[in-house]
Amino acid sequence: MPRTTTDILIGGQWRPGAGDPAETVDPASGQILATVRGASVEDVDEAARAAARAAADPAWRALLPHRRARLLHRIAELVEDAADDLARTQTADTGKTLAETRALALSAAATFRYTAAALETAEDAITPSRGDYLTMSVHEPIGVVAAVNPWNSPVASDAQKLAPALAAGNAVLLKPAAWTPLVSLALGRLITRALDEHGLPRALLSVLPGKGSVVGDAVVNHPLVGRIGFTGGTATGRAIAAVAARRLVPASLELGGKSPTIVRADADIPQALAGVMYGIFSSGGQSCIAGSRLFVAREIHEEFVGALVERVRKLRVGPGTAPGTQVGPLVHHRHRDAVAAYVDLAREEGGRVLCGGAAPEGEVYRDGAYYLPTVIDGLPHTARVCQEEIFGPVLIALPYDDEDDLVRQANSTVYGLACGIWTRDHRAAWRLARRIDAGTVWINTYKQFSISTPFSGMKDSGLGTEKGRDAIRAYQRQKSLYWAASDAPLPWAG
């Protein structure tokens, strides 16, 4: 991808932002991809005011739901048609493999298409009357909403917020991560095209890259923003929750994880080996739901971990554009160094690095942000690397003695996002799935997603829910209407 200067989308207009310029870097090569002039606080204010006008424009505000659904269907078509270009852009920006980024682009298209169908079939309710009146419950747009997203899966994360927010009748301020703005901007161009085709206000979407401490703060604190959707780290999520509480606006927070993946003694071992590797090392471990803590029944622990390490050493590390790559570079050199620091901490805490634990050697890796898939054991579950989110290709292996011991260890973390269970015993799977603190549990599979299935976290892994039919309602306000059904006078009527 040639180096370019990239405009951003401010209130429906493509132009350079007035904020600081930032260079986006290909993590596979260290080469600069583009210079993005980020938004300023004044740009955010301009975008928010334009969004409020667009949200109130009768062309949008009065648009019937099935016609809004047409817009979403058109966006889905455009995203699907551009899937290869979106994949190449995201691979260049994030380092992910082309196979993964193409799947993410198609997932984004599917999200818009599913949300359009959900909007077509959404219903309000006539509620049971408690007197001589008719009672109704209706849903209305909030107005302007904020979508603040991370760098690990931009196009899919963007769609999961943009689709229900637009379906609900809102305008959106999208704040992409500073490291990976390019695919969000590309998605913004597709949505702008769809808005133009439907004769709708362009200012229904702004894409505002820049430093989170400047642009993100300005977006979530803006008085015209009536709802906040955030995906990212727990510390930032807490800060946004405090802003939402102070401003009395709703917020959904999809935050960090330290997800357990469990291998019982009766598991299908080859299936479990493949699933455990995929659960942590796909995406280079840069996933909130990565299965980063491996709990194996003590009677098979040594044998299973030995077989796992043998397979992990054979994983193919390389550029995301190389056809055979299984593990690409990490998103940024600074992030690679942070992951390496956690592995050094594991060594200091007494852990044994069974494989990986360093950047790969060789000319192809020299300038990239690569880190080898790493397996560590010999630590208690109280160790910091067993408790804190590393967000990289690092797996901590831990034995367990019985189910109570397993549940105690698995739940002994502030997180509660996901869990994987590998077993042939459906009764044991059911018991564990209900006992583990996790918003999503996979049984004999991992990292499978459906836009129709709600996604949420427990404890420090977040608040609120994304995906599913109710995602649209989360971006609306509910209003109750009472209609008199009797000519009887009111109590104080003359």
C-alpha positions as CSV (number, residue, x, y, z in Angstrom):
1,M,0.0,0.0,0.0
2,P,1.6,3.3,-1.1
3,R,2.1,6.1,1.5
4,T,-0.6,8.7,1.3
5,T,-2.1,11.6,3.2
6,T,-5.6,10.5,4.3
7,D,-8.6,12.8,4.8
8,I,-11.1,12.1,7.6
9,L,-14.9,12.3,7.7
10,I,-16.1,15.4,9.7
11,G,-19.8,16.1,9.6
12,G,-20.2,14.6,6.2
13,Q,-17.2,16.3,4.6
14,W,-13.9,14.5,3.7
15,R,-11.0,16.8,4.7
16,P,-7.9,16.8,6.8
17,G,-8.5,17.2,10.5
18,A,-7.2,20.1,12.4
19,G,-5.5,17.8,15.0
20,D,-2.1,16.3,15.2
21,P,-0.9,14.3,12.2
22,A,-0.2,10.6,12.9
23,E,1.6,8.0,10.8
24,T,0.1,4.5,10.5
25,V,2.7,1.8,10.2
26,D,2.6,-1.7,8.6
27,P,3.6,-3.9,11.5
28,A,4.9,-6.6,9.2
29,S,7.6,-4.3,7.7
30,G,7.7,-1.2,9.9
31,Q,7.0,0.9,6.8
32,I,4.8,4.0,7.0
33,L,1.5,3.4,5.2
34,A,-0.2,6.8,5.5
35,T,-0.3,10.1,7.4
36,V,-3.6,10.8,8.9
37,R,-4.4,14.3,10.1
38,G,-6.5,13.5,13.2
39,A,-9.5,15.4,14.5
40,S,-9.3,18.3,16.9
41,V,-11.7,19.1,19.7
42,E,-13.2,21.7,17.4
43,D,-13.6,19.1,14.6
44,V,-15.5,16.9,17.1
45,D,-17.8,19.8,18.0
46,E,-18.4,20.5,14.4
47,A,-19.2,16.8,13.7
48,A,-21.5,16.5,16.7
49,R,-23.5,19.6,15.7
50,A,-23.8,18.4,12.1
51,A,-24.8,15.0,13.4
52,A,-27.6,16.5,15.6
53,R,-28.9,18.4,12.6
54,A,-28.8,15.3,10.4
55,A,-30.5,13.2,13.1
56,A,-33.3,15.7,13.3
57,D,-33.7,16.1,9.5
58,P,-37.1,14.9,8.5
59,A,-35.5,13.0,5.6
60,W,-34.0,10.7,8.3
61,R,-36.1,11.2,11.4
62,A,-39.3,10.4,9.5
63,L,-37.9,7.7,7.4
64,L,-39.9,4.5,8.0
65,P,-38.0,1.5,9.5
66,H,-38.3,-0.6,6.4
67,R,-36.7,2.2,4.4
68,R,-33.9,2.5,6.9
69,A,-33.5,-1.2,6.4
70,R,-32.9,-0.6,2.7
71,L,-30.0,1.7,3.5
72,L,-28.5,-1.1,5.7
73,H,-28.9,-3.7,2.9
74,R,-27.1,-1.3,0.5
75,I,-24.2,-0.8,2.9
76,A,-24.0,-4.6,3.3
77,E,-23.8,-5.0,-0.5
78,L,-21.1,-2.3,-0.8
79,V,-19.0,-3.9,2.0
80,E,-19.3,-7.3,0.5
81,D,-18.3,-6.0,-2.9
82,A,-15.3,-4.3,-1.4
83,A,-14.3,-7.2,0.9
84,D,-11.0,-7.8,-0.8
85,D,-9.9,-4.2,-0.6
86,L,-11.1,-3.8,3.0
87,A,-9.1,-7.0,3.8
88,R,-5.9,-5.7,2.3
89,T,-6.3,-2.4,4.1
90,Q,-6.9,-4.0,7.4
91,T,-4.0,-6.5,6.9
92,A,-1.7,-3.6,6.2
93,D,-2.9,-1.7,9.2
94,T,-3.1,-4.5,11.8
95,G,-0.8,-7.3,10.5
96,K,-3.6,-9.9,10.6
97,T,-3.7,-12.6,7.9
98,L,-5.6,-11.8,4.7
99,A,-7.8,-14.9,5.4
100,E,-8.8,-13.4,8.7
101,T,-9.3,-9.8,7.5
102,R,-11.4,-11.0,4.6
103,A,-13.6,-13.0,7.0
104,L,-13.9,-9.8,9.2
105,A,-15.0,-7.7,6.2
106,L,-17.7,-10.3,5.3
107,S,-18.7,-10.5,8.9
108,A,-19.3,-6.7,8.8
109,A,-21.5,-7.1,5.7
110,A,-23.4,-9.8,7.4
111,T,-23.9,-7.6,10.5
112,F,-25.5,-4.8,8.4
113,R,-27.7,-7.4,6.5
114,Y,-28.9,-9.1,9.7
115,T,-29.6,-5.8,11.4
116,A,-31.6,-4.7,8.4
117,A,-33.7,-7.9,8.7
118,A,-34.1,-7.4,12.5
119,L,-35.3,-3.8,11.8
120,E,-37.8,-4.9,9.2
121,T,-39.4,-7.3,11.7
122,A,-39.1,-5.2,14.9
123,E,-42.3,-4.5,16.7
124,D,-43.5,-2.1,19.4
125,A,-46.1,-3.3,21.9
126,I,-49.7,-2.7,23.0
127,T,-49.3,-3.2,26.8
128,P,-52.0,-4.7,29.0
129,S,-54.4,-2.0,30.0
130,R,-55.1,-1.3,33.7
131,G,-58.0,1.0,33.2
132,D,-60.1,2.9,30.7
133,Y,-57.2,3.7,28.5
134,L,-55.1,2.1,25.8
135,T,-51.4,1.8,26.6
136,M,-48.5,1.6,24.1
137,S,-44.8,1.3,24.2
138,V,-42.8,2.8,21.4
139,H,-39.1,3.3,20.7
140,E,-37.4,6.4,19.3
141,P,-33.9,7.4,18.3
142,I,-31.5,8.8,20.9
143,G,-30.1,11.3,18.4
144,V,-26.3,11.4,18.4
145,V,-24.4,8.4,19.6
146,A,-20.7,7.7,20.0
147,A,-18.9,4.5,18.9
148,V,-15.4,4.2,20.3
149,N,-13.5,1.1,19.0
150,P,-10.2,-0.7,19.4
151,W,-7.4,-1.6,17.0
152,N,-7.6,-5.4,16.9
153,S,-10.7,-6.0,14.6
154,P,-11.8,-2.5,13.4
155,V,-14.2,-3.3,10.5
156,A,-16.2,-5.9,12.4
157,S,-16.2,-3.9,15.6
158,D,-17.3,-0.8,13.7
159,A,-20.2,-2.7,12.0
160,Q,-21.4,-4.1,15.4
161,K,-22.0,-0.5,16.6
162,L,-22.8,1.4,13.4
163,A,-25.5,-1.1,12.1
164,P,-27.8,-1.0,15.2
165,A,-27.1,2.7,15.8
166,L,-28.2,3.6,12.2
167,A,-31.0,1.1,12.3
168,A,-32.3,2.8,15.4
169,G,-32.4,6.1,13.6
170,N,-29.4,7.9,15.1
171,A,-26.3,9.7,13.8
172,V,-23.0,8.3,14.8
173,L,-19.6,9.7,15.8
174,L,-17.1,6.9,15.2
175,K,-13.8,7.1,16.9
176,P,-11.4,4.5,15.6
177,A,-8.1,3.5,17.3
178,A,-5.2,5.8,16.6
179,W,-3.0,2.9,15.4
180,T,-5.5,1.5,12.9
181,P,-7.8,4.1,11.3
182,L,-7.5,3.2,7.7
183,V,-10.1,0.5,7.4
184,S,-12.6,2.5,9.4
185,L,-12.1,5.4,7.0
186,A,-12.6,3.0,4.1
187,L,-15.8,1.8,5.6
188,G,-16.9,5.4,6.1
189,R,-16.5,6.1,2.4
190,L,-18.8,3.1,1.6
191,I,-21.4,4.3,4.1
192,T,-21.2,7.9,2.7
193,R,-21.8,6.5,-0.8
194,A,-24.9,4.6,0.4
195,L,-26.2,7.7,2.2
196,D,-25.7,9.7,-1.1
197,E,-27.6,7.1,-3.1
198,H,-30.5,7.3,-0.7
199,G,-30.6,11.1,-0.6
200,L,-29.8,11.1,3.2
201,P,-27.7,13.5,5.1
202,R,-24.0,12.7,5.0
203,A,-23.5,14.0,8.5
204,L,-25.2,10.9,9.9
205,L,-21.7,9.5,10.1
206,S,-18.4,11.1,11.1
207,V,-15.1,9.1,11.4
208,L,-12.8,10.9,13.8
209,P,-9.3,9.4,14.2
210,G,-6.8,10.8,16.7
211,K,-5.4,10.4,20.2
212,G,-7.9,8.9,22.5
213,S,-6.9,11.4,25.3
214,V,-8.0,14.2,23.0
215,V,-10.5,13.0,20.4
216,G,-12.0,10.2,22.5
217,D,-12.5,12.4,25.5
218,A,-14.1,15.1,23.3
219,V,-16.5,12.6,21.8
220,V,-17.7,11.0,25.0
221,N,-17.9,14.3,26.8
222,H,-19.8,16.2,24.1
223,P,-23.2,17.4,25.4
224,L,-24.9,16.4,22.2
225,V,-23.8,12.7,22.5
226,G,-26.7,10.8,24.1
227,R,-25.2,7.3,24.2
228,I,-21.7,5.8,24.3
229,G,-20.6,2.4,22.9
230,F,-17.1,1.4,23.7
231,T,-14.9,-1.6,23.0
232,G,-11.4,-1.7,24.5
233,G,-9.4,-1.9,27.7
234,T,-10.9,-2.1,31.1
235,A,-9.1,1.0,32.5
236,T,-10.4,3.2,29.6
237,G,-13.9,1.6,30.0
238,R,-14.0,2.6,33.7
239,A,-13.1,6.2,32.7
240,I,-15.9,6.2,30.1
241,A,-18.3,4.7,32.6
242,A,-17.6,7.6,35.0
243,V,-18.2,10.1,32.2
244,A,-21.5,8.3,31.3
245,A,-22.6,8.3,35.0
246,R,-21.8,12.0,35.4
247,R,-23.6,12.9,32.2
248,L,-26.5,10.5,32.9
249,V,-26.3,8.9,29.4
250,P,-26.4,5.1,28.7
251,A,-23.2,3.3,27.9
252,S,-22.3,-0.2,26.7
253,L,-18.8,-1.4,27.5
254,E,-17.1,-4.4,26.0
255,L,-13.9,-4.7,27.8
256,G,-11.0,-7.0,28.6
257,G,-10.7,-10.7,29.3
258,K,-8.5,-13.5,30.7
259,S,-10.6,-16.3,29.4
260,P,-10.1,-19.9,30.6
261,T,-10.1,-22.8,28.2
262,I,-10.6,-26.1,29.9
263,V,-9.5,-29.6,28.8
264,R,-11.1,-32.4,30.8
265,A,-9.5,-35.9,30.9
266,D,-12.3,-37.2,28.7
267,A,-11.7,-34.6,25.9
268,D,-11.1,-35.5,22.3
269,I,-7.4,-34.7,22.5
270,P,-6.6,-33.9,18.8
271,Q,-9.7,-31.7,18.7
272,A,-8.8,-29.9,21.9
273,L,-5.2,-29.3,20.8
274,A,-6.3,-27.6,17.6
275,G,-9.0,-25.6,19.5
276,V,-6.7,-24.4,22.2
277,M,-4.1,-23.2,19.7
278,Y,-6.7,-21.5,17.6
279,G,-8.3,-19.9,20.6
280,I,-5.1,-18.1,21.7
281,F,-2.8,-17.9,18.7
282,S,-5.2,-16.8,16.0
283,S,-5.1,-13.0,15.6
284,G,-1.7,-13.2,17.5
285,G,-3.7,-13.5,20.7
286,Q,-4.9,-9.9,20.2
287,S,-8.5,-10.6,21.0
288,C,-10.5,-9.9,24.1
289,I,-11.9,-13.4,24.1
290,A,-8.6,-15.2,23.5
291,G,-8.3,-18.4,25.6
292,S,-5.2,-17.2,27.4
293,R,-5.5,-19.5,30.5
294,L,-5.3,-23.2,29.8
295,F,-6.7,-25.5,32.5
296,V,-5.9,-29.2,32.0
297,A,-6.9,-32.1,34.2
298,R,-3.9,-33.0,36.2
299,E,-3.9,-36.7,35.1
300,I,-3.3,-35.6,31.5
301,H,-1.7,-32.2,32.0
302,E,2.0,-33.2,31.3
303,E,1.1,-35.2,28.2
304,F,-1.3,-32.7,26.8
305,V,0.9,-29.7,27.3
306,G,3.9,-31.6,25.8
307,A,1.9,-32.3,22.7
308,L,0.6,-28.8,22.5
309,V,4.1,-27.3,22.7
310,E,5.3,-29.6,19.9
311,R,2.5,-28.3,17.7
312,V,2.9,-24.6,18.7
313,R,6.5,-24.7,17.6
314,K,5.4,-25.6,14.1
315,L,3.0,-22.7,13.7
316,R,4.0,-20.6,10.7
317,V,4.8,-17.0,11.7
318,G,5.1,-14.4,9.0
319,P,3.5,-11.4,7.2
320,G,-0.3,-11.4,7.0
321,T,0.0,-11.3,3.2
322,A,1.9,-14.6,2.9
323,P,-0.5,-17.4,2.0
324,G,0.8,-19.9,4.6
325,T,1.0,-17.5,7.6
326,Q,-0.9,-18.6,10.7
327,V,0.4,-16.0,13.2
328,G,1.1,-12.5,11.8
329,P,2.9,-9.7,13.5
330,L,1.5,-7.8,16.4
331,V,-0.3,-4.5,15.7
332,H,2.6,-2.2,16.7
333,H,6.2,-2.4,17.9
334,R,5.2,-0.8,21.2
335,H,2.6,-3.4,21.8
336,R,5.1,-6.2,20.9
337,D,7.4,-4.8,23.5
338,A,4.6,-4.8,26.1
339,V,3.9,-8.5,25.4
340,A,7.6,-9.3,25.7
341,A,7.7,-7.5,29.1
342,Y,4.9,-9.8,30.4
343,V,6.9,-12.9,29.3
344,D,9.9,-11.5,31.2
345,L,7.7,-11.0,34.2
346,A,6.5,-14.6,34.0
347,R,10.2,-15.7,34.1
348,E,10.7,-13.5,37.2
349,E,7.7,-15.0,38.8
350,G,9.2,-18.5,38.4
351,G,7.4,-19.5,35.2
352,R,8.9,-21.9,32.6
353,V,8.8,-20.8,29.0
354,L,8.2,-24.0,27.2
355,C,8.3,-22.5,23.7
356,G,8.5,-19.0,22.1
357,G,9.3,-16.3,24.6
358,A,11.1,-14.1,22.0
359,A,10.9,-12.3,18.7
360,P,11.7,-14.7,15.8
361,E,15.0,-14.4,14.1
362,G,15.6,-13.8,10.4
363,E,15.6,-11.2,7.7
364,V,11.8,-11.4,7.1
365,Y,11.1,-10.6,10.7
366,R,13.8,-7.9,11.3
367,D,11.7,-4.8,10.9
368,G,8.3,-6.2,11.9
369,A,6.5,-6.4,15.3
370,Y,6.7,-10.2,15.5
371,Y,6.6,-12.3,18.6
372,L,6.7,-16.1,18.7
373,P,3.7,-18.1,20.0
374,T,4.5,-18.7,23.7
375,V,3.5,-21.4,26.2
376,I,4.4,-20.9,29.9
377,D,3.8,-23.2,32.9
378,G,5.0,-23.6,36.4
379,L,3.0,-20.7,37.8
380,P,0.2,-20.4,40.4
381,H,-3.0,-19.0,39.2
382,T,-2.4,-16.0,41.5
383,A,0.7,-14.9,39.4
384,R,0.3,-11.5,37.6
385,V,0.6,-13.1,34.1
386,C,-2.3,-15.4,35.1
387,Q,-4.4,-12.5,36.2
388,E,-3.7,-9.6,33.8
389,E,-4.6,-9.4,30.2
390,I,-1.5,-9.7,28.0
391,F,-3.3,-9.4,24.6
392,G,-0.7,-11.3,22.7
393,P,0.3,-14.9,21.7
394,V,1.0,-16.0,25.3
395,L,-0.7,-19.0,26.9
396,I,-0.4,-19.9,30.6
397,A,-0.9,-23.6,31.3
398,L,-2.3,-24.6,34.7
399,P,-3.3,-28.0,36.1
400,Y,-6.5,-28.7,38.1
401,D,-7.4,-31.5,40.4
402,D,-11.2,-31.7,40.3
403,E,-14.2,-29.6,39.2
404,D,-14.4,-27.5,42.3
405,D,-10.7,-26.7,42.1
406,L,-11.1,-25.9,38.4
407,V,-14.0,-23.5,39.0
408,R,-12.3,-21.8,41.9
409,Q,-9.2,-21.1,39.7
410,A,-11.0,-20.2,36.6
411,N,-13.2,-17.7,38.4
412,S,-10.4,-16.2,40.4
413,T,-10.0,-13.2,38.1
414,V,-11.6,-9.8,37.7
415,Y,-12.7,-10.8,34.2
416,G,-15.6,-12.8,32.9
417,L,-15.8,-12.6,29.2
418,A,-15.4,-16.0,27.6
419,C,-14.6,-19.7,28.3
420,G,-13.9,-22.8,26.3
421,I,-14.7,-26.4,27.4
422,W,-13.3,-29.5,25.8
423,T,-15.1,-32.7,26.9
424,R,-17.2,-35.6,25.7
425,D,-19.4,-35.5,28.7
426,H,-22.4,-33.2,27.9
427,R,-23.5,-33.2,31.6
428,A,-20.1,-32.0,32.7
429,A,-20.1,-29.4,29.9
430,W,-23.5,-28.1,31.1
431,R,-22.4,-27.9,34.8
432,L,-19.2,-26.1,34.0
433,A,-20.8,-23.7,31.5
434,R,-23.3,-22.6,34.2
435,R,-20.6,-22.3,36.9
436,I,-18.0,-20.4,35.1
437,D,-18.2,-16.6,35.2
438,A,-18.3,-15.8,31.5
439,G,-20.7,-14.1,29.1
440,T,-19.9,-16.6,26.3
441,V,-19.1,-20.3,26.6
442,W,-17.9,-22.5,23.8
443,I,-18.2,-26.2,24.1
444,N,-15.8,-28.3,21.9
445,T,-15.2,-25.2,19.7
446,Y,-13.8,-21.7,20.2
447,K,-14.1,-18.2,18.7
448,Q,-17.2,-19.0,16.7
449,F,-19.6,-16.0,16.4
450,S,-23.1,-15.3,15.3
451,I,-24.5,-11.8,14.9
452,S,-27.8,-13.1,16.0
453,T,-26.5,-14.2,19.4
454,P,-26.0,-11.6,22.1
455,F,-22.4,-10.9,23.3
456,S,-21.6,-9.5,26.8
457,G,-19.2,-9.8,29.7
458,M,-19.4,-10.2,33.4
459,K,-17.4,-8.4,36.2
460,D,-14.6,-6.2,34.7
461,S,-15.3,-7.5,31.2
462,G,-18.0,-5.0,30.6
463,L,-21.6,-3.7,30.9
464,G,-24.4,-4.1,28.4
465,T,-24.8,-6.3,25.4
466,E,-23.9,-6.2,21.7
467,K,-25.4,-8.1,18.8
468,G,-28.7,-10.0,18.6
469,R,-32.1,-8.5,17.9
470,D,-32.1,-6.3,21.0
471,A,-29.0,-4.4,19.8
472,I,-31.2,-1.9,17.9
473,R,-33.3,-1.2,21.1
474,A,-30.1,-0.5,23.0
475,Y,-29.6,2.6,20.7
476,Q,-33.2,3.9,21.3
477,R,-35.3,5.4,24.0
478,Q,-38.5,3.8,25.1
479,K,-41.6,5.9,25.4
480,S,-45.0,5.0,26.8
481,L,-48.3,6.4,25.4
482,Y,-51.7,6.5,27.2
483,W,-54.9,6.9,25.1
484,A,-58.2,7.6,26.8
485,A,-60.7,4.9,25.9
486,S,-63.6,6.3,27.8
487,D,-65.8,9.4,27.9
488,A,-65.9,9.3,31.6
489,P,-64.8,12.6,33.2
490,L,-61.5,12.8,35.0
491,P,-61.7,13.0,38.8
492,W,-61.2,16.8,38.8
493,A,-63.4,17.5,35.8
494,G,-65.9,20.3,36.4
